Amino acid sequence: MELEGNTKFNEYEEKIRNHQVNGHNYQQDKLHQKKESDAQFLIAQNPLIMRNLLIIIDITRSSKIGDFKPSRLAVALQFLPAFIEQFLECNPLSQIGIAVAEEYRCKTILDFTSSSVNIKQYLSTIHSINEAGFSMAACLQTALHVFSTTQLHAQSSILVVTTSTYSDDKLDLNEWSEKCKSAAIQINVISFTGSINQLIKITQATDGQYLCPLNEFQFSQEIQKFVSPQESKNHMIITQLVKIGFPQKLIVSQPTLCQCHLEIVYNFYKCPVCYSKVCSPPLLCPICSTWIVLPHQILRSDGSNTLGVFEITNDGLDHVCSGCLEPTTVIHSTCERCKNFFCLDCDILIHSKFKVCPGCA
Amino acid sequence: MKFIIDDIEVIFPYKFLYKEQLEYMQALKQTLDEKGHGILEMPTGTGKTVSLLAFILAYLAQRPNTIKKLIYCTRTVVEMEKTLEEVRLVLKARKAEGLNDNFTAVGLSSRRNLCINPDVVNQKDRVDSECRKRTAEWVKRGQGETCIFYDNFEKSAKEFINNLPNDVYSLSDLRKNGGYSMQCPYYTAREMVKKANIVVYNYLYLIDPGISSLLSKDYIKESVVVFDEAHNIDDVCIEAYTVRLNKPILAEAINNLKIVETQIQSETNEIQNRLNEEYKKLIKNLEKKPEGELNQLVIPGQIRKARNFIDFMKRVINSLRKKLKDNSEALKTSHAILHHTKSFTEEIQKEGNLDIDSLKQCGERLNLLLNTLQISETDKFRPLSTVAQFVMFLVQYQEGFKVIFQSNNYEGTLNEKLMTLACFDSSLAMKNIFASFQSVILTSGTMSPIDIYPKILDFRPVVAKSIDIELTRNSIQPIIVTMSEDGTELTSEFTFRNNEDVSRNYGNFLLELSENVPDGLIVFMPSYSRMEEWARQWQKDKYLEQISKNKVLLIESKDVNETSQKLQQYRKCCDVGRGAALFSIARGKIAEGIDFEGHYGRCVAVIGFPALNSKDTLILERCKFLEEKFKITKNDFIEFDAMRQTCQCLGRVLRGKQDYGIMIMADKRFAQKSKLQKMPRWIYKQLDQSRCLNITSETAITVVRDFFRQMAQPFKIADNSYFTQDTL
């Protein structure tokens, strides 16, 4: 949370600075930003609204190297929670799993879940080990195993955070990357060390990205690129009917064991089919395999029906922004459905975060 | 693409033309226009060969009176094939532009690479003599073991060659053609060389005195000769004129003589007749020639008769043998013994009662005799011809040669005493070439300092230019490491040889490197003995074990086959993402001619200063000679040689503009000013003086990490560093 505050503060500071120096430039920048966020928004309107992301973290010896302060692993663990929170917020029907790459093998430490609290808890238990031996093939093997239990209509992708300069495989890497490709699993890599030719090839083959941040700040920026779903060419679109149930929320005074993570909870949801108790929708009911979601999650992820790209109007008149209720002067945009005016800041915020037009709602 | 330089219209086979390529062509044009010789340095992997070919071919087509032929010399067969493919590309582009040049390009190589006779080609080392056995003049056609391909060639060579369309004939093309038409590809190629406009062959065809004499008849003065990768040309020249003799060779030579003798003495009429004929011919030659003019074919009276010649050779060998024996005694107490050629010749003359004229001609005479006797197994008689060559050079050249006796450390048998007629004057071999051709161009990636080559090769270039590379990003990063983390100096100096700290620090540095360099890492060390020493130490301290966790560890060996196998493994390891480290020798096979493009070479580390062994007598003498004749001091020369070797190693890593790599020099001596000045400009320019010069190994690792992250960012070549058809 501290990070988010920081970036907002930075933005604010920048805003003030730009206003003083050159107001016109500021407008241009905002227009540019709007274009970018619109483009992102359009990509995000992919019909694949369910996403499963497996984050694999390399904890072998090289993760201890201190060129990123305090260490490569620590930097990754520092910025991942914020990313995960944002990811779950922007993709309401999505789930995240966590795995660590150890010496020649890869171990899942948390199955797919959408509870960010849970994930953060598990992330804090990760520590570096003293052995070398990161193996990409082992990671892919684990990933295939994990993804075999998920639904076919969800888009599955892997995010590998590697700190090694090699991939020491006991298995055939090409074979396993082929398998991933045919299973339509997108492989993304964030590397702390530079480009490894073979890994770049694998990511390109599966339409993934290979990113290499230069410093800590850039790491936090680059990782945001994975928040919105990326276009995937080789994904076979599988349509199937999904059994969905809207749960009932209960708050009780006596401790209760949830069925999904076997933890003691006080507020939980009840599956409408089998009445089993679960803690964090959306998830697959562990008893009856019903897809338990909350209504607003479906509404938000299906944003394309309610929210379109706002058109820029430059009529020179003064309007009141329906978002922040402040007067806008030069450039503003209108929602096509409710014909309300918005300032560019609100426009960007709506398209990148809320996905719901306040005027229409 | 098409463009015009002054008045020459050049067709370039690619869509982009880099700035430095244009600069290179302009320098070439100046050389050709002035009909002089040139030295051009251009960074590796920037399309040197293709720009050279594109321009010279354009020149050939548009100024047919100025130059008529291009002779392109390469070092290896692989490079030759690559060059011919480039020629093909250029000619194709020219054809696409509607130009009809009627150029023929042909590659010439040894019989071993060209033979297609299944009986001969499988004999590996004996291909040459097996071929001669079947194709020599006296072998009766159609009888016994003759080569059907050569027979066909003899019958219809002229027609066949005239009927061949103008095209590019690489070695494989020649073999394929030969297979279709049942013609010998080797002789076809030799015949075609006379007519072709573009000829590609090995250095030695021009430099080696034995081979070049065969071809020299067909030289055309209006030719351009290009020596590619010419940075080592002085070594090649010297090697071609150096002759080594030892006891077994002399013994073999005596045996050879005995065989010849028995043949002569055999009373068959045929042989006697032939000998007589030969004698008469020699006398006749003598009559024909005007008096006073020296001619090669005038054989002195003393050795005109075959029997006399045999006796003469016997005396030569015996006196050489005696010399070797005398000196072997003395070698027990001293390292090496030197003789001036002049006094040595006199001693030999006295010993065997030999006259100089006969000595000068004995090589010629030997060839004549062997031909007369119809002996085709030249490889068996190599010892004898080596002896003849030895005495010939001894008498012919006085300056720049020395006779050296020393223990043979070349083949590992220490007791074998070696007699070397060593050549120190590299201008000797080049003198002929510079004289007989209009333009000679020496080109390479690393020829700095460029003014030293005209000195040691003794010629005056009209153009000597070092062309810079223009990089969009800093895609090469030279780093000079002089200290380890704890402040001890890193050096491979002789005095620190047994210092365990130094080798441990080097090991530690390599370990760190192996952890931080993705994909391929190549490490060059000064010599095999040094590598073994270090490896032993590192093994003991468990460095090798740890390195092999990060990278697959491969070590170059002296065996060529083994090394090429290891190279294959190396490439495979890089391909699967495991990464590999290759330990090799700065003067070995890998340092020259093998490219590590893209991810195969992300980092080159030269560990230790690869100086020549300045205790070696041959090198000491060479330095002395250079100092006397050209005023190049010993230190200068050794530094120059070491730096060009280093830069050659470093140049392996950058093959093209998209490529990137780190160049590490780890020795305190690299940071000295005199060494820095001898670095090619394109490397020196990239050396960040404040950040990468004279730093500790720890800092270097930080630089390495930053560099690789920087290079992983998406990147596009800047628009202003190349031209397209529109921007020209």
Interface residues (C-beta under 8 A of the other chain):
Chain A: S62 I65 D67 A132 G133 M136 T165 Y166 S167 D168 D169 L173 N174 S191 F192 T193 G194 S195 I196 N197 Q198 L199 Y210 C212 P213 L214
Chain B: E515 N516 V517 P518 D519 K549 N550 K551 C574 D575 V576 G577 R578 G579 G598 H599 T702 R705 D706 F707 F708 R709 Q710 M711 A712 Q713
